[in-house]
């Protein structure tokens, strides 16, 4: 960005600029220093899967539980959320607490790695 003698602002590239000294006038054009490009750093390989297909039961809503867990209807999903809210800290401490909810095959869901608590 350069302001000319009339005060207007003009955009110029570095190659278009000419050095100027008030006493000497225009000076010889100075070449811009050449900077060697740094080699691009490689991205680390993913250690943790980007998309986690498991469902965190401490953060899921009843709608999410119903949609993501096979064999779980909306009324059962609401019971899971109600149980979670009735616990101390409103969080499941371990997966054994889920056995109080009937009609769900918790062993299968744990074995298939579909749920977790954190």
Secondary structure, DSSP 8 states (H G I E B T S, - for coil): -EE-TTS-EE---GGG---EETTTEE--------------------SS-SS--SEETTT--HHHHHHHSTT--HHHHHHHHHHHHHSGGGS-SSGGGGGGS-S--HHHHHHTT-EE--
